[in-house]
Amino acid sequence: MRTIKFLLKRLALSLIVLFGLSVMIFILGRVVPGDPARMSLGANAPQETVDRMRQQMHLDEPLVVQYGYWFSGIIQGDFGKSLYTKRPVIVDLTEFFPATLELVIFSGLLMGLGGLILGIISTKFNNTWVDNIIRIVSYLGVVTPSFVFAIIFLLIFGYLWPIFPTMGRLSQYLSFPPNHTGLLLIDSLIAGEWETFWNGFSHIILPAIALALGGMSQEARITRSSMLDNMSKDYILSHRAYGIPEKKIFYKYLLKPSLIPTVTVFGLDFAVLFGNAFLVEMVFNWPGLSRYGINVMLQKDLNAISAVIILLGAIFVLMNIVTDLVVSFLDPRIQLAD
């Protein structure tokens, strides 16, 4: 019952955040110079046609009424028509989002597992050459943007040592498997197309690693810092005084409470991957939502831009809720305090 109340409170706060985000996006869309009706029809459209389009888009109504029509359309999944693709925006989101989701999931797995393993190794070999190397690499990973890693990988593995494909999601001589989930690797496994699976896996390696390195370095540093801090706590010293084996203390009593800050940062970093994917997808020509977002921004496509921002905002909110639930599971005192 306590968990349900905790979840309901987080959901209520998240809905308020999404409502505020929608208001901000609507206001920015109306402040940006240019007539949305003229932009949707083109510069050569007759003024009479533009006036009719303004009436259809309710642009001649007060701002409050305009927001009401716009917000009701969003709730129904109607984001309008994209100026970039000339299709309903919801169709574009359905087509491009699975590619980005697959890339982010793969990157998130690398980021979480890699950061946790490096943090544990760094803690076990504290103040040795192994710890120093991991710390230096982590600092470099934190301060280097993802698109810089993407460009470096493109130069190394695309030109100097071409062992991985660097463009697209699948080689041109292969066709996509039947669409069940929109995720290429899973759909190819469902269809039993192993060549397609391995080809898609080889395509996702470089962009996923480039996207994951920054967060992986962050998780490694936080895991190491948290474990070293908890290592001097009284309950760890008590376990040692009772003669409990050091390996059991390390993995059973030290690791779990030390994961709380790591999980918190991982949830935020996982959501940030969707934002960092913008330039990474452009570098590797990955046909995902982030590259679509860059293109619609260059075209000043307000309908598509609003949809992309709202979707990313919803992802951030969802990840915050999931992170809160996981952290409350690791430390039930958080629910009691809340």
C-alpha positions in Angstrom: 0.0 0.0 0.0 2.9 2.3 0.8 4.4 1.7 -2.6 1.2 2.4 -4.4 0.9 5.8 -2.6 4.5 6.5 -3.4 3.9 5.7 -7.1 0.7 7.7 -7.3 2.4 10.8 -5.8 5.2 10.5 -8.4 2.7 10.1 -11.2 0.8 13.2 -10.1 3.9 15.3 -10.0 5.0 13.9 -13.4 1.6 14.9 -15.0 2.1 18.5 -13.6 5.6 18.6 -15.2 4.3 17.4 -18.6 1.5 19.9 -18.5 4.0 22.7 -17.8 6.2 21.4 -20.6 3.3 21.5 -23.0 2.5 25.1 -22.1 6.1 26.1 -22.6 6.3 24.4 -26.0 3.0 26.0 -27.1 4.2 29.5 -26.1 7.5 29.1 -27.8 5.8 27.8 -31.0 3.7 31.0 -31.1 6.6 33.3 -30.2 8.9 32.0 -33.0 8.7 34.4 -36.0 6.6 33.2 -39.0 3.0 32.3 -39.7 2.4 28.5 -39.1 -0.3 28.5 -41.8 2.1 30.1 -44.3 4.9 27.8 -43.4 2.7 24.7 -43.9 1.4 25.8 -47.3 4.6 27.4 -48.7 5.7 30.8 -49.7 3.8 30.8 -53.0 0.4 29.8 -51.6 -2.4 32.4 -52.3 -3.4 34.5 -49.3 -7.0 33.2 -49.5 -5.7 29.6 -49.0 -3.5 30.8 -46.1 -6.5 32.5 -44.4 -8.6 29.3 -44.7 -5.7 27.3 -43.2 -5.5 29.8 -40.4 -9.1 29.1 -39.6 -8.6 25.4 -39.8 -5.7 25.7 -37.4 -7.7 28.0 -35.1 -5.0 30.6 -35.4 -7.6 33.4 -35.5 -8.8 32.4 -32.0 -7.4 33.6 -28.6 -4.3 31.9 -27.4 -6.2 30.1 -24.6 -8.6 28.6 -27.2 -5.7 27.7 -29.5 -3.9 25.9 -26.7 -7.1 24.0 -25.9 -7.5 22.7 -29.4 -3.7 21.9 -29.6 -3.6 20.1 -26.2 -6.7 18.1 -27.0 -5.1 17.0 -30.2 -2.0 15.9 -28.4 -4.0 13.8 -25.9 -5.6 12.0 -28.9 -2.2 11.5 -30.6 -2.8 14.1 -33.2 0.4 16.3 -33.5 -0.6 17.7 -36.9 1.2 17.3 -40.2 4.9 17.4 -40.7 6.3 20.0 -43.1 9.4 17.9 -43.5 7.9 14.5 -44.5 4.4 15.8 -45.5 2.9 13.0 -43.4 1.1 13.0 -40.0 3.7 13.5 -37.3 2.4 10.5 -35.3 3.3 8.3 -38.4 6.8 9.7 -38.3 7.2 9.0 -34.6 6.0 5.5 -35.1 8.6 4.9 -37.9 11.7 6.6 -36.4 11.3 6.1 -32.7 12.0 2.3 -32.6 15.5 2.8 -34.1 16.5 5.3 -31.5 14.9 3.2 -28.7 16.9 0.1 -29.8 20.1 2.2 -29.9 19.5 3.7 -26.5 18.6 0.3 -24.9 21.8 -1.2 -26.2 23.8 1.8 -25.1 22.1 1.8 -21.7 23.1 -1.9 -21.1 26.7 -1.1 -22.0 26.6 2.0 -19.8 25.1 0.3 -16.8 27.1 -2.9 -16.8 30.3 -1.3 -17.9 30.1 1.5 -15.3 29.2 -1.0 -12.5 32.0 -3.4 -13.4 34.7 -0.7 -13.7 33.5 0.9 -10.5 33.8 -2.4 -8.6 37.2 -3.2 -10.1 38.4 0.3 -9.2 37.2 -0.1 -5.6 38.8 -3.6 -5.2 42.2 -2.3 -6.5 42.0 1.1 -4.8 45.1 3.3 -5.1 46.8 0.8 -7.4 47.8 1.2 -11.1 44.5 -0.5 -12.1 42.5 2.1 -10.1 44.6 5.0 -11.5 44.0 3.9 -15.1 40.3 3.5 -14.6 40.0 6.9 -13.0 42.0 8.6 -15.8 39.9 6.9 -18.5 36.7 7.8 -16.6 37.7 11.5 -16.4 38.3 11.5 -20.1 35.0 9.8 -20.8 33.1 12.3 -18.6 34.6 15.5 -20.2 34.4 14.2 -23.9 31.0 14.6 -25.7 29.4 11.6 -27.3 29.7 13.0 -30.8 33.5 13.4 -30.4 33.7 9.6 -29.7 31.4 9.0 -32.7 33.7 11.0 -35.0 36.8 9.2 -33.7 35.2 5.8 -34.2 34.1 6.9 -37.7 37.7 7.8 -38.6 39.3 4.7 -37.0 36.8 2.0 -37.9 35.5 3.6 -41.2 38.8 4.5 -42.8 42.0 3.3 -40.9 40.7 -0.1 -39.7 37.3 -0.8 -41.4 36.1 -3.8 -39.4 32.7 -2.4 -38.4 30.1 -0.7 -40.6 29.7 3.0 -39.9 26.6 4.0 -41.8 22.9 3.1 -41.4 21.1 0.4 -39.5 21.4 -2.5 -42.0 23.4 -3.2 -45.1 21.7 -2.5 -48.4 21.8 -6.0 -49.7 19.6 -7.2 -46.8 16.0 -6.4 -46.2 14.3 -5.7 -42.9 12.5 -8.6 -41.2 8.7 -8.5 -40.6 7.9 -5.7 -38.2 6.7 -7.0 -34.9 8.4 -4.7 -32.3 10.1 -2.2 -34.6 13.4 -3.3 -33.0 15.6 -4.8 -35.7 17.6 -7.2 -33.6 14.5 -8.6 -31.8 12.5 -8.8 -35.0 15.3 -10.6 -36.8 15.5 -13.1 -34.0 11.7 -13.7 -34.1 11.9 -14.3 -37.8 15.0 -16.5 -37.5 17.0 -14.4 -39.8 20.5 -14.8 -38.3 22.4 -13.0 -41.0 20.2 -10.0 -40.6 20.7 -10.1 -36.8 24.5 -10.2 -37.0 24.5 -7.5 -39.6 22.3 -5.3 -37.5 24.4 -6.1 -34.4 27.6 -5.0 -36.2 25.9 -1.8 -37.3 24.8 -0.8 -33.8 28.1 -1.5 -32.0 30.0 1.8 -32.8 27.1 4.2 -32.2 26.1 2.4 -29.0 29.6 2.5 -27.6 30.0 6.2 -28.6 26.8 7.0 -26.9 27.5 5.0 -23.8 31.1 6.0 -22.9 30.2 9.3 -21.2 27.5 7.7 -18.9 29.7 4.6 -18.3 32.5 6.8 -17.0 30.1 8.7 -14.8 28.6 5.5 -13.3 32.1 4.1 -12.7 33.3 7.1 -10.8 30.1 7.3 -8.7 30.1 3.6 -7.9 33.8 3.8 -6.8 33.2 6.9 -4.7 30.0 5.5 -3.0 31.6 2.1 -2.2 34.8 3.7 -0.7 32.6 6.0 1.4 30.5 3.1 2.7 33.5 1.0 3.3 34.4 3.1 6.4 30.8 2.9 7.8 30.2 1.3 11.2 28.1 -1.6 9.9 30.9 -2.7 7.5 33.4 -2.5 10.4 31.0 -4.5 12.6 30.7 -7.3 9.9 34.5 -7.5 9.8 34.7 -7.7 13.6 32.3 -10.6 13.5 34.7 -12.4 11.1 32.5 -12.4 8.1 34.5 -13.2 4.9 35.7 -10.1 3.1 34.2 -11.3 -0.2 30.8 -11.7 1.3 31.0 -8.3 2.9 32.0 -6.7 -0.3 29.3 -8.1 -2.6 26.4 -8.6 -0.1 26.6 -5.8 2.5 28.6 -3.1 0.7 27.5 -3.3 -2.9 23.7 -2.9 -2.4 23.6 0.3 -0.4 26.4 1.7 -2.6 24.2 1.2 -5.7 21.7 3.9 -4.7 23.6 6.9 -6.1 24.6 4.9 -9.1 21.0 3.9 -9.9 19.9 7.5 -9.5 22.4 8.8 -11.9 21.9 5.9 -14.3 18.2 6.7 -14.6 19.0 10.3 -15.5 21.9 9.3 -17.8 19.6 6.8 -19.6 17.1 9.5 -20.4 19.9 11.8 -21.4 21.0 9.2 -24.0 18.0 10.2 -26.1 19.2 13.8 -26.2 22.9 12.8 -26.8 21.7 10.6 -29.7 20.9 13.6 -31.9 24.5 14.2 -33.1 25.6 10.5 -32.8 22.8 9.5 -35.2 23.8 12.2 -37.6 27.4 11.0 -37.6 26.5 7.4 -38.2 23.5 8.1 -40.5 21.3 6.2 -38.0 17.6 6.4 -39.2 16.2 7.3 -35.8 14.0 9.9 -34.0 17.0 12.0 -33.0 18.2 12.5 -36.6 14.6 13.2 -37.6 14.5 15.8 -34.8 17.6 17.6 -36.2 16.0 17.6 -39.7 12.7 19.0 -38.6 14.5 21.7 -36.5 16.4 22.8 -39.7 13.1 23.0 -41.5 11.4 24.9 -38.7 8.7 22.2 -38.6 6.9 23.3 -35.4 4.5 20.4 -35.3 7.2 17.8 -35.5 9.5 19.7 -33.1 6.7 19.9 -30.5 6.1 16.2 -30.8 9.8 15.2 -30.4 10.2 17.5 -27.4 7.0 16.2 -25.7 8.1 12.6 -26.3 11.5 13.2 -24.9 10.0 14.9 -21.9 7.7 12.0 -21.3 10.7 9.7 -21.4 12.5 11.8 -18.8 9.5 11.7 -16.5 9.1 7.9 -16.9 12.7 7.3 -16.2 12.5 9.4 -13.1 9.5 7.4 -11.8 11.3 4.1 -12.5 14.5 5.4 -10.8 12.5 6.4 -7.7 10.9 3.0 -7.5 14.2 1.1 -7.9 15.9 3.4 -5.3 13.0 2.9 -2.9 13.4 -0.8 -3.3 17.1 -0.6 -2.5 16.4 1.6 0.5 12.8 1.4 1.9 13.5 4.3 4.3 13.0 6.6 1.3 9.3 5.6 1.1 8.9 6.1 4.8 10.5 9.5 4.7 8.4 10.5 1.7 
